């Protein structure tokens, strides 16, 4: 299935009214990644002022830094660069978009919504077998669903509910991080490994039960301040994680399994934390078999505030000197049957996935297996070599 990369499917509803920054590959001798800003209809190169996005995030005010940064040449119109971004059919002598992150840690929080919390428990009890999920889902919703929806994580009420669930034989490691004092925070992928909009997302070829995870992604500076946001697809393998939580790395961190983009929107007078807290995130999946799924979720249903998630990730016990991107979790878990009755949804190669919200635009990717998408070859060392060769370091 081809990917249509256009302005309407990519930019926020207010277009370039906000402060949008990202990265693009700019061919040349030598070519390489450029930090870019959206200005009107153009993508403007600001790499001379900020060789990496880490340079932006280390500034006392990333917003002020971007507004004052010396502008270079236009990389091209946003529309032109978008059209050239999908790998299939790309003209390698013209620019294309990359993921809007480079040296930042790529972290993620799990089970931050009751719906996804219940599904993680279901995966665990089903031992990764989708055929058993429907019966467990019905039983768990009746016995614990309402109680979990009403409790605040880490509260005395949560502790009392924990004791009651243990007594009923319903306790789970996922409930521990879902309603306990400590959020689940894990490493989603390595710095420099994320893919951007228009790229193929990767699934482990041994997985038979997988789904996208549409999420808001916090952009956090080295001091722990949330300075902006973007969108992410925290691709998940339900069968791997369901068999054992120790397979989380295998379920989450595979080649091209972390998609981020299309741009970072910095907080300014047009966009702030409250916009993020009330964002409605839409998901659409189109399969080459004619399958279509449309769903939406609201950040207002999150069980832990995004500031709490940021504090639990970057704090006196753990620092991130290059900043980080933090996936905030998803409430979307598709349970509609795609093929076999009772086995719910799973991805198929060729699926087109679009994640979107009004203030952040749209992230579009095509699904393939991780051993068939381009291998990750451009890491931090290669970035340093490239920037040095271009006289930027």
Protein Blocks (a to p, Z undefined) as FASTA:
>chain_A
ZZdddfklmmcfkljmbccddddddedddddddddddehjbccdfklmmmbfklmmmpmb
lmlmmmmpccdddfbdfklmmmmmpmghpafkbccdddfbfkbccdddehkbfklmmmmm
mmmmnnopaklmmmmmmmmmmmmmmmmmmpcehiaklmmmmmmmmmnopacfklmmmmmm
bdcdddfbaehkaccehiacdddfkbcbdcddddddddddfkopafbdcdddddddfklm
mmpmklmmmmmmcghiaccdjbdcdddfkbcfklmmmpccddddddfkopacdddddfkl
pfbdfklmmmmmncckbccfkopaddebjabdcfbdfklghkapaddehiacddddfklo
paddddddfklmccdfbdfklmmmmmmmnopZZ
